[in-house]
Amino acid sequence: MIARALPRPGWRVRLGHITSPRARVFAFAGLLLFVGLGLFLLVVPGLEAPPAPFLIPWPLFALAYFVAEVKVIDVPFRGGTHTFSLTEVPAVIGLFFVEPLWYVVGLLVGALAALIVARQPLPKLCFNLSQFLVGAVAGLATFHLLASLGPASASPQPLDWLASFAAMLVVSTVSAVAIASVVTLSGGGWQFGRLPEALQVGALFAVTNTALALLVVEILWVQPLAVWLVAIPVVTLFLAYRAYLSERQKHESLELLYQSSQIFQRSPELDTAILSLLEHARVMFAT
């Protein structure tokens, strides 16, 4: 009976294709898309527009998110590399100045444009866009849930600030868990052991960027024309930090190359020299 139940060879080929890493990434992206659309239909239609003195058009919000997503910095941390961006800044501003429906639309449009510019392969693009959708809706729901607990006010209150921090931490957590899951599914090894570190770094960036964004929100609420007073030093600091990391990486690479050249001069035996050189190569390429 078992022999008769086995599929034909053609079916075995198809099953192997379905269980390939690429197919697993697509399947996981589809699952995230299903969850995101479900949350969107369940949560977003019931949310009210923010009581801001003015609303930001969603194309402008999408452009701001696109710029923040494109301009990223790779930060070395504990032997790994974490991508740092300012996406929380437009995301938090959008919570206060963009209607919920158009908030999700603008965020996805800006993220999609950034992913296309980055020339990400189709599986990675589908995954990232799906996890952006889940994070956007989850963050939006968290913000409105916590903000609604306080009294109605004409300006942002401390509870609104707390809601913003909570929303961005939820987005950061969704992203970290989704990335760990998809890397594991794609054959990149078990990633959940490094999840606490990713959550820690993500929370640090989320809290910092959210605090900056709330400062911009307060300025926009009172005097929109004064926002450039914050924008100029932020952009300058971002470019300076990016240049610093670039020079630091060049210096470390040159230092490692110099140390590698000294190995053969100091090692009397070829085997010892090769082992030392391989160790330096491992450090150089962060493997």
C-alpha positions in Angstrom: 0.0 0.0 0.0 2.8 2.4 0.8 4.5 1.7 -2.6 1.3 2.5 -4.4 0.9 5.8 -2.5 4.3 7.1 -3.6 4.0 9.9 -6.3 5.4 9.4 -9.7 9.0 10.7 -10.5 7.5 13.8 -12.1 5.8 14.7 -8.9 8.9 14.2 -6.9 10.7 16.8 -9.1 7.9 19.3 -8.6 8.0 18.7 -4.8 11.7 19.3 -4.7 11.2 22.5 -6.7 8.5 23.6 -4.2 10.8 23.0 -1.3 13.7 25.0 -2.8 15.0 28.0 -0.8 13.6 30.4 -3.4 10.2 28.8 -3.2 10.3 28.9 0.6 11.0 32.6 0.6 8.1 33.2 -1.8 5.9 31.1 0.4 6.9 33.0 3.5 6.4 36.3 1.7 2.9 35.1 0.7 2.1 34.2 4.3 3.2 37.7 5.5 1.2 39.3 2.7 -1.9 37.3 3.8 -1.4 38.4 7.4 -0.7 42.0 6.4 -3.8 42.2 4.2 -5.9 40.6 6.9 -4.7 43.1 9.5 -5.2 46.0 7.1 -8.8 45.1 6.4 -9.5 44.4 10.0 -7.8 47.5 11.5 -7.4 50.4 9.1 -11.0 51.1 8.0 -11.9 51.8 11.6 -9.1 54.3 12.3 -9.9 58.0 12.3 -7.8 60.7 10.6 -5.3 62.4 13.0 -6.4 65.7 14.5 -3.5 67.6 13.1 -3.6 71.3 12.0 -2.9 70.1 8.5 -2.4 66.8 6.7 0.6 65.7 4.6 -0.3 64.4 1.1 0.6 60.8 0.8 2.9 61.2 -2.2 5.0 63.6 -0.2 5.0 61.1 2.7 6.0 58.3 0.2 8.9 60.4 -1.1 10.2 61.1 2.4 10.0 57.4 3.3 11.8 56.5 0.0 14.7 58.9 0.8 15.0 57.5 4.3 15.0 53.9 3.1 17.5 54.5 0.3 20.0 56.3 2.5 21.2 53.6 4.9 24.4 53.1 6.9 25.9 49.7 7.6 27.0 49.8 11.3 29.5 47.1 12.5 28.3 45.7 15.9 29.7 42.8 17.8 31.2 41.1 14.8 28.2 41.6 12.6 26.7 44.3 10.4 23.4 46.1 11.1 21.7 48.4 8.6 20.8 51.8 10.1 18.4 54.2 8.5 16.1 57.0 9.4 12.8 55.4 8.3 11.3 55.8 11.7 11.4 59.6 11.3 8.9 59.8 8.3 7.0 56.9 9.8 6.4 58.7 13.1 5.6 62.0 11.4 3.1 60.1 9.2 1.3 58.8 12.3 0.4 62.4 13.2 -0.1 64.0 9.8 -1.2 61.3 7.3 -4.6 59.6 7.2 -4.3 55.9 8.2 -5.3 54.5 4.8 -2.9 56.7 2.9 -0.3 56.1 5.5 -0.1 52.5 4.6 -0.3 53.2 0.9 2.4 55.9 1.0 4.8 53.8 3.1 4.4 50.8 0.7 4.9 53.0 -2.4 8.1 54.6 -0.9 9.4 51.2 0.3 8.7 49.6 -3.1 10.5 52.4 -4.9 13.5 52.1 -2.6 13.7 48.3 -3.1 13.5 48.7 -6.9 16.4 51.3 -6.8 18.4 48.9 -4.7 17.8 46.2 -7.4 16.8 43.6 -5.0 16.0 40.2 -6.5 12.3 39.3 -6.8 12.1 36.9 -3.8 13.8 39.4 -1.5 11.7 42.3 -2.8 8.4 40.4 -2.2 9.5 39.4 1.3 10.6 42.9 2.2 7.4 44.5 0.8 5.3 42.0 2.7 7.0 42.5 6.0 6.8 46.3 5.5 3.0 45.9 5.1 2.7 43.8 8.3 4.9 46.3 10.3 3.1 49.3 9.0 -0.4 48.0 10.0 0.8 46.6 13.3 2.6 49.9 14.2 -0.4 52.0 13.1 -2.8 49.8 15.2 -0.5 50.1 18.2 -0.2 53.9 18.0 -4.0 54.4 17.6 -4.8 52.0 20.4 -2.5 53.6 23.0 -3.2 57.2 21.8 -6.9 56.6 22.2 -6.5 55.8 25.9 -5.8 59.5 26.7 -8.2 62.5 26.6 -8.8 64.3 23.3 -6.3 67.2 22.8 -5.5 69.8 20.3 -1.8 68.9 20.4 0.4 65.8 21.0 0.5 64.7 24.6 2.9 62.5 26.5 0.7 59.5 25.9 0.9 60.2 22.1 4.7 60.1 22.5 4.6 56.8 24.3 2.3 55.4 21.6 4.9 56.5 19.0 7.7 54.7 20.8 5.6 51.6 21.2 4.6 51.6 17.6 8.1 51.8 16.3 9.3 49.1 18.7 6.5 46.9 17.3 7.7 47.6 13.7 11.3 46.9 14.7 10.3 43.6 16.3 8.2 42.5 13.4 11.1 43.2 11.0 13.7 41.4 13.2 11.6 38.3 13.6 10.6 38.2 9.9 14.2 38.6 8.8 15.4 35.8 11.1 12.7 33.6 9.9 13.3 34.1 6.2 17.1 33.7 6.5 16.5 30.4 8.3 14.0 29.2 5.7 16.3 30.2 2.8 19.1 27.9 4.2 21.2 30.6 5.8 21.4 28.7 9.1 19.5 29.0 12.4 19.2 32.7 13.0 17.0 32.9 16.1 20.0 32.6 18.4 21.0 36.0 17.2 17.5 37.4 17.4 18.0 39.0 20.9 21.0 41.0 19.6 19.0 42.1 16.5 16.1 43.1 18.7 18.5 45.1 20.9 20.1 47.0 18.1 16.7 47.6 16.3 15.2 48.9 19.5 18.1 51.3 20.0 17.8 52.8 16.6 14.0 52.9 16.8 14.0 54.8 20.1 16.6 57.3 18.9 14.9 58.0 15.6 11.5 58.2 17.2 12.7 60.8 19.7 14.0 62.8 16.8 10.8 62.4 14.9 8.7 63.6 17.8 10.8 66.7 18.0 9.9 67.3 14.3 6.3 66.6 15.0 6.1 69.3 17.7 7.8 71.8 15.4 5.4 71.0 12.5 2.4 71.3 14.9 3.4 74.8 16.1 5.5 76.3 13.3 6.0 74.2 10.2 8.4 76.7 8.5 10.9 76.1 11.4 11.4 72.4 10.6 14.5 73.2 8.5 16.2 74.1 11.8 16.1 70.4 12.7 16.6 69.0 9.1 19.9 70.7 8.4 21.8 69.4 11.5 20.3 65.9 11.1 21.3 65.6 7.5 24.8 66.9 8.3 25.2 64.5 11.2 24.0 61.6 9.0 26.5 62.4 6.2 29.3 62.9 8.7 28.7 59.6 10.4 28.5 57.8 7.0 31.8 59.4 5.9 33.4 58.4 9.3 32.3 54.7 8.9 33.6 54.7 5.3 37.0 56.0 6.4 37.1 53.6 9.4 36.4 50.6 7.1 39.2 51.7 4.8 41.6 52.1 7.7 40.7 48.6 9.1 41.1 47.0 5.6 44.6 48.6 5.2 45.6 47.5 8.7 44.5 43.9 8.0 46.4 43.9 4.7 49.5 45.2 6.4 49.3 42.5 9.1 48.8 39.9 6.4 52.0 41.0 4.7 53.9 40.6 7.9 52.8 37.0 8.5 55.2 35.5 5.9 58.1 37.6 7.2 57.6 36.5 10.8 56.5 32.9 10.4 59.4 30.5 9.8 57.1 27.7 8.7 54.8 27.8 5.7 52.0 25.9 7.4 51.8 28.3 10.3 51.9 31.3 7.9 49.0 29.9 5.8 46.9 29.3 8.9 47.5 32.8 10.2 46.8 34.3 6.8 43.5 32.4 6.5 42.5 33.7 10.0 43.2 37.3 8.9 41.2 36.7 5.8 38.3 35.5 7.9 38.4 38.6 10.0 38.8 40.9 7.0 35.7 39.5 5.3 33.8 39.2 8.6 32.9 35.5 8.1 
